[in-house]
Amino acid sequence: MARKTQVPALLAIAGLGALSLAFTGNAAPRSALRRGLLSRNAEEEEKPTGHQVKNAGSFQTDPEEMALQQKVREHQENAVKLDAATEVRTLVQYNHGFAVMSTNSASMPGFPGGSVVGFAPDEKGRPLFSFSSMSSHTQDLMKDKRCSLTVAAKEFKGAADGRVNLIGEAVPIESEEEIAEAKAMYLKKHPKAFWVEFGDFTWYRMEVQNVRYVGGFARAGGLSAEAYAGATPDPIAGFSAGVAGHMNDDHREATMAMVRNYIGIDVEDAEITALDSLGMYVKVSRTPKAADQMQQFKLRLPFIRKLENRKDAKDVIVEMTRASRRLINGSYISIATVSYKSTREYGENHHTALTRYDLSHSDRQQHLLIITMAPPRNIPKPENPKMSVQCCYFTAMPRLTEELIRKRAEHNEGVLSDLEEIALHQQEIEGIESLEACCRHIKILLLQNNIIPKMEGLNKLKELEYLNLALNNISKIEGIDGCESLKKLDLTVNFVTAEDLEESVYNLKANMMLEDLYLTGNPCADWSGCRAYVVAHLPQLKQLDAKLIMPRERIKARQQLPKLQKELEDLAEEARVKRLRELGQPVDEGAYTKESRNEMYLELAEQKAEKERNERRRMGAEPKEPRVIPGVYNARGEIRQCNEGKYNFDLDDWTHPDKIVFELAVPKYLDTSALDVDINPSYIRVVVKDKVTQLKLSAEVRPDASKVQRSRTTGVLHIDMPLLQPHQVKNPKAPAQPELEPLKPATEPTPARAGRGGYLAGKSSEDGKAKTVSIQGIYQDPRRVAPKKPESLLREVKTTRADHVGAGTAEDDDDDIPPLEARR
């Protein structure tokens, strides 16, 4: 069970000093804030404490601003936080692993020395170090082991963020077992610390004797060594950076909504800086009414319950976000599209005055959280009716614009000047507008099955005869007293309650032509006397809820009117008491309320928007998100090597002994302005139209002396990069090999060489050694050499020609025709 711990030396008011800076634009308001917020008695002068402001002068803060400051101050005083020991222990545990060590200088006695060192805390929060004997701080510790270590929060960006100063003695670790444990802890914090294996490095452990802590403005104190060692780190803070980064990048408007809902202050920006199991710290920006510049300060936003793991963090933030988007200052928020050229104010009778913003810029989605609806029945009206809702991009609901009206008026060829009938049902419309300006002659208006919360924008439709507002979120009948021709009004299944029935019926008395009224499905219809009450007050009605009103029913209703009036007043008072009693209690899941209808229609709008986006994406009309160019280093911390454009390239690092030559075959007609060349000592990087070509160099080069050229004929990019050490030849050539000469045939025969078969024959030299060897005829493949036929099988064939053949002409003697033997 989480509880707040009061530490005498630690101020428990989170962000009080930050608030003092935030709500004031100069020194005078700050003095006024100190007098207004920190004084217990306005007439009693308090001795100034803390940071003093000279020449404050006289300044009167706006009463409304003072009340808001008091409200925020009280919230921050009561906001649940981690106890001081746990917060300090968490800060040290989840630090990035580097801190500033202060020692007594050995080279300059009497002067302090400071060094940025790497460390890792052990199970008791004691810092572990691996120091080289050549380091100045190591020599200082060898002479005087007293030191201090200043550790800043991982998200540290300024004086408003936390830091811890550990004071103690750094002593060498002697035991081999303890050294092994310290080494394992240190490498877990610094996995790339290869230097711990060097022989001149010694392991040290800091024995903490005192702790000083600064949590931001007006938050400072001290802890004992025992309290620090006995604390345990918060489990949620270990992964808080990822959660905070995701919220800040993708859901910043949700954080603004949570601050606005749970703290009660309207902000222009909100950034989560840290999370723990009990809440989160949020840096907010706002512009006070009395100031002309934006102020920034940090607030504590507690969670609705304690977190145990990562899943709890997600569930709680989602739950708080949904509750905050639903209720802001007691008003229900819905969504609309904005594309106005000027600023307009809406909602004079609403509980919230809102401003619309121009978002017509081409590179932004024109969706903004801007429209409020009537507050839920169990939420009281806020004391301050004015607020400002900032830009929050969501899926947009369609508005009742002139363009939509023309689209739905196809039966009248889009002409609105003489339009008499239009159907705008099932369009997820949230408000009635534009009709009075462009459809003055409308007679039949169908607006059923939308989420319209209020009857407005209809008073000037003098010719309107039939108005259908069934299945909407209307809670009171109003705004139609100017509709002189109205004959039929359908309000089936809305939210007209018994509390608003009297005023609703009174507003209908001006419609003298009204003959047909439908109230079925409204909460007021649950009252048994509802029909008689309406009949008694509206004599012009001929039909109520599709049932004719007979004369005897009207007479009887008039007789019962005093009794019905008393019952209605009692019923309204009972409903008010019940509403106040149920204030703050969760609504049953599945209950039919205005909120549930809005959520349902919001989901439908998101589905439609997603379907339209998919269709535009399929047709190629959806703008693509800008491509994220990869960085220089990959996830392993190594230099990335890639060729995303798939261009031909050549990296020559061995031809020239004094330089490396890189050529990239970019498109010939590509404009040179589309090329971005980045030469570094260890890599070359070329970005061509968001496509990266990056290669690691085999040797260090001189970027300042490099030369980049581009061919005018081929467009090839040519880069010469001189080596940092020109005489160092990278990848030297291999030593030249002796050339192989072909075998020469023997010029003289050699005597036969003793061997198998006597195939070798040659002539020996005078000294008896063979001079050359002939290998001709050593081997003959019988499959390729035809066997020699014996001569006895060959015989000569003699032929003679016939007489008539011999007497023929020379043309008759054809050599291609074989000779014929003469007949015997």
Secondary structure, 3 states (H helix, E strand, C coil): CCCCCCCCCCCCCCCHHHHHHHCCCCHHHHHHHHHHHCCCCCCCCCCCCCCCCCCCCCCCCCHHHHHHHHHHHHHHHHCCCCCHHHHHHHHHHCCCCEEEEEEECCCCCCCEEEEEEECEECCCCCEEEEEECCCHHHHHHHHCCEEEEEEECCCCCCCCCCEEEEEEEEEECCCHHHHHHHHHHHHHHCCCCHHHHCCCEEEEEEEEEEEEEEEECCEEEEEEHHHHHHCCCCCHHHHHHHHHHHHHHHCHHHHHHHHHHHCCCCCCEEEEEEECCCEEEEEEEECCCCCCCCEEEEEEEECCCCCCCHHHHHHHHHHHHHHHHHEECCEEEEEEECCCCCCCEECCCCCCEEECCCCCCCCCCCEEEEEEECCCCCCCCCCCCECCCCCCCCCCCCCCCHHHHHHHCHHHCCCCCCCCEEECCCCCCCCCCCHHHHCCCCCEEECCCCCCCCCCCCCCCCCCCEEECCCCCCCCCCCCCCCCCCCEEECCCCCCCHHHHHHHHHHHHHCCCCCEEECCCCHHHHCCCHHHHHHHHCCCCCEECCEECCHHHHHHHHHCHHHHHHHHHHHHHHHHHHHHHCCCCCCCCCCCCHHHHHHHHHHHHHHHHHHHHHHHHHHCCCCCCCCCCCCCECCCCCECCEECCCCCEEEECCCCCCEEEEEECCCCCCCHHHEEEEECCCEEEEEECCEEEEEECCCCECHHHCEEEECCCCCCEEEEEEECCCCCCCCCCCCCCCCCCCCCCCCCCECCCCCHHHCCCECECCCCCECCCCCCCCCCCCCCCCCCCCHHHCCCCCCCCCHHHHCCCHHHCCCCCCCCCCCC
